[in-house]
Amino acid sequence: MSGRIEGRIAVVTGGGDGIGEGIARRFAQEGAKVIVADINGEAARRVATAITDEIGGVAKALTVDVTKKDQVESMVGDALSSFDTIDILVNNAWGGGQIGRLEKKTDELMQHGLNIAYFAPLWAMQAAFPTMRNQGRGNIINLCSLNGVNAHIGTAEYNGGKEALRALTRSAAREWAQYGIIANAICPGAKSAAFRAIAAQHPEIETMADASNPMGYLGDPEKDIAPVALFLASDDAHYLTGNTLFVDGGSHINGVNWVPDLPD
């Protein structure tokens, strides 16, 4: 590896599995010190230990429920107390959605989608902002979703929350560019933890998703998605902000032609 983000401090939410794990590992391989934050503390510790033992990197595990503002603020505070700064913030955490028809979605479920996909990243970004502003540099990477772009059936709370996050990303890019802070979104096509949860409920989705992808498969979190996150975290992306990168093997080109079999 080339050490493209050598010595930088990165916080990755949802870092205990899937895309978050892939990004945390790749960042460590390129020299970053990584805070691995996850609601599943055991998973976060597993990833942090792997980074230390397998990669020879520096990582710290935190148990964080990102739907709780005080825990999100404490997460950023822990990064500052442990490593003195924060250079890279990756908002990836998701959990708790349910496959179901729009007309049956409860207010509580829809609010959960906003809490975890929109408010959690907002709180983290606000907490990291003073440090990034003062040092004149910061890279914010928000994991959004093709579900919102293509209006996938059955996941309205996820679709809405992730599209709100894309709007937030652009707002941050516009307002914070003057401070050297860039903000971009990735819409991944990968077998993430969220995808695996859906596929467990509807096994036919994985086969349909692979078959409908122009490249013939949904991506691997570490091999296919993490390298693009690395680019956005590096100096190579210093003039790129407010954008959405579709890292999906071309899935966004023609939309989605697979649907889950939803009960009435």
C-alpha positions in Angstrom: 0.0 0.0 0.0 1.1 3.6 -0.7 0.2 5.3 2.6 -2.2 7.8 0.9 -3.8 8.9 4.2 -0.8 8.2 6.4 -1.3 9.5 10.0 -4.8 10.8 9.5 -7.5 10.1 11.9 -10.7 8.5 10.6 -14.0 7.8 12.3 -16.2 5.1 10.6 -19.7 4.4 11.9 -21.2 1.0 11.3 -17.5 -0.2 11.1 -18.2 -3.6 12.6 -19.4 -5.3 9.4 -19.9 -4.9 5.7 -19.0 -1.7 3.9 -17.9 0.0 7.2 -15.6 -2.8 8.0 -14.2 -2.8 4.4 -13.5 1.0 4.6 -12.0 0.8 8.1 -9.6 -2.0 6.9 -8.6 -0.1 3.7 -8.0 3.1 5.6 -5.8 1.4 8.0 -3.8 -0.3 5.2 -3.2 3.2 3.8 -1.9 4.6 7.1 -4.9 6.1 8.9 -5.7 5.6 12.6 -9.2 4.4 12.7 -12.1 4.7 15.2 -14.3 1.7 14.5 -17.8 2.6 15.9 -20.7 0.2 15.9 -23.8 -0.5 18.0 -22.4 -4.1 18.2 -19.4 -3.6 20.4 -18.1 -7.1 19.9 -18.1 -6.6 16.1 -16.3 -3.3 16.5 -13.7 -4.9 18.7 -13.2 -7.8 16.2 -12.5 -5.3 13.4 -10.2 -3.2 15.5 -8.3 -6.2 16.6 -8.0 -7.5 13.0 -6.6 -4.1 12.0 -4.0 -4.2 14.7 -3.0 -7.9 14.4 -3.4 -8.5 10.6 -2.6 -5.1 9.2 -0.3 -3.7 11.8 -2.4 -0.6 12.0 -3.9 1.5 14.8 -7.5 1.2 15.6 -9.9 1.8 18.5 -13.3 0.2 18.9 -16.3 2.1 20.3 -19.8 0.9 21.1 -22.1 3.6 19.7 -25.8 3.8 19.1 -25.8 6.6 16.5 -29.5 7.2 17.0 -28.5 8.8 20.4 -27.1 12.3 20.0 -25.0 12.2 23.1 -23.3 8.9 22.0 -22.5 10.4 18.6 -21.0 13.5 20.2 -19.1 11.3 22.6 -17.7 9.3 19.7 -16.3 12.4 18.1 -15.0 13.6 21.5 -13.3 10.2 22.0 -11.5 10.6 18.6 -10.3 14.0 19.7 -9.1 12.9 23.2 -7.4 9.8 21.8 -5.8 11.2 18.7 -6.1 15.0 19.1 -8.0 15.6 15.8 -10.4 14.1 13.3 -9.6 14.3 9.6 -12.0 11.9 8.0 -15.6 11.1 8.9 -17.5 8.2 7.3 -21.2 8.0 8.1 -22.2 4.5 7.2 -24.3 3.1 10.1 -27.7 1.6 9.4 -29.9 -0.9 11.1 -33.5 -1.6 12.1 -35.4 -1.2 8.9 -38.2 -3.5 7.9 -39.3 -4.8 4.5 -43.0 -3.8 4.0 -45.5 -1.9 2.0 -45.5 1.9 2.2 -49.1 2.1 3.4 -48.2 -0.1 6.4 -45.1 1.8 7.5 -45.6 3.3 11.0 -44.6 6.7 12.1 -42.0 5.1 14.5 -40.4 3.2 11.7 -40.2 6.2 9.4 -38.8 8.3 12.2 -36.2 5.6 12.8 -35.1 5.9 9.2 -34.5 9.6 9.6 -32.8 9.2 13.0 -30.2 6.7 11.8 -29.7 7.8 8.2 -30.0 11.6 8.5 -29.8 12.9 12.1 -26.9 10.6 13.1 -24.7 11.9 10.3 -25.8 15.5 11.0 -24.8 15.2 14.6 -21.5 13.7 13.8 -20.8 16.3 11.1 -21.7 19.1 13.5 -19.5 17.7 16.2 -16.5 17.3 13.9 -16.9 20.7 12.2 -15.1 22.9 14.7 -11.9 20.8 14.5 -12.0 20.4 10.7 -12.6 24.1 10.3 -9.8 25.1 12.6 -7.3 22.8 10.8 -8.5 23.9 7.4 -9.1 20.4 6.2 -11.7 17.6 6.5 -13.2 14.8 4.4 -16.8 13.8 5.0 -18.0 10.6 3.2 -21.7 9.7 3.6 -22.9 6.3 2.5 -26.2 6.8 0.8 -28.1 4.3 -1.3 -29.5 3.3 -4.7 -32.6 2.4 -2.9 -33.6 6.0 -2.6 -32.3 7.0 -6.1 -34.3 4.2 -7.7 -37.2 4.0 -5.2 -36.7 0.4 -4.3 -40.0 -1.3 -3.2 -40.5 -2.1 0.5 -37.8 0.1 2.1 -39.4 3.6 2.3 -37.9 4.5 5.6 -34.4 3.6 4.3 -35.0 5.3 0.9 -36.2 8.6 2.5 -33.5 8.7 5.1 -30.7 8.1 2.6 -32.0 10.7 0.1 -32.2 13.2 3.0 -28.6 12.4 3.7 -27.7 13.2 0.1 -29.3 16.6 0.4 -27.4 17.2 3.7 -24.1 16.2 2.0 -24.6 18.8 -0.7 -25.5 21.5 1.9 -22.4 20.8 3.9 -20.3 20.8 0.7 -21.7 24.2 -0.2 -21.4 25.8 3.2 -18.1 24.3 4.4 -16.0 24.4 1.2 -14.6 27.8 2.4 -13.0 26.0 5.3 -11.3 23.3 3.2 -13.9 20.7 4.2 -15.2 18.5 1.4 -18.3 16.3 1.6 -19.4 13.6 -0.9 -21.8 10.7 -1.0 -21.3 7.1 -2.2 -24.2 5.1 -3.4 -22.8 1.6 -3.3 -24.0 -1.6 -4.9 -22.6 -4.2 -2.5 -23.5 -7.1 -0.4 -23.5 -4.9 2.8 -24.8 -5.9 6.2 -28.1 -4.1 5.3 -28.4 -6.0 2.0 -27.7 -9.3 3.7 -30.4 -8.6 6.2 -32.9 -8.0 3.4 -31.7 -11.1 1.5 -32.2 -13.2 4.6 -35.9 -12.2 4.5 -36.2 -12.5 0.8 -33.6 -14.9 -0.6 -34.7 -14.4 -4.2 -33.4 -10.8 -4.0 -29.7 -11.7 -4.1 -30.0 -13.8 -7.2 -32.1 -11.1 -8.9 -29.7 -8.3 -7.8 -26.7 -10.1 -9.2 -28.4 -10.9 -12.5 -29.6 -7.4 -13.0 -26.2 -5.8 -12.4 -24.4 -4.9 -15.7 -21.2 -6.4 -14.3 -23.1 -9.5 -13.2 -22.6 -9.2 -9.4 -23.0 -6.9 -6.5 -19.7 -5.6 -5.2 -17.5 -6.7 -2.4 -17.3 -4.0 0.4 -13.5 -4.1 0.8 -12.5 -4.7 -2.8 -15.0 -2.7 -4.7 -16.4 0.1 -2.4 -13.5 0.9 0.0 -11.1 2.0 -2.7 -13.5 4.8 -3.8 -13.9 5.9 -0.1 -10.1 6.0 0.1 -10.0 8.2 -3.0 -12.6 10.6 -1.4 -10.5 10.6 1.9 -7.3 11.4 0.1 -5.7 14.6 -1.3 -6.6 13.4 -4.8 -10.2 14.4 -4.1 -9.4 17.9 -2.7 -11.3 19.6 -5.6 -14.3 17.2 -5.6 -17.2 18.1 -3.3 -21.0 17.9 -3.2 -21.0 14.9 -5.5 -22.6 11.4 -5.5 -20.5 8.6 -6.7 -22.4 5.5 -7.9 -20.1 2.7 -7.0 -22.4 -0.1 -8.2 -21.2 -1.9 -11.3 -23.6 0.2 -13.3 -26.8 -0.7 -11.4 -28.0 2.9 -11.5 -27.9 3.2 -15.3 -31.3 1.5 -15.9 -32.7 1.5 -12.4 -33.8 -1.6 -10.7 -35.9 -4.4 -12.2 -36.1 -6.7 -9.2 -38.7 -6.5 -6.5 -39.3 -8.4 -3.3 -42.5 -10.4 -2.9 -44.4 -8.4 -0.4 -47.4 -9.8 1.4 -50.6 -7.8 1.4 
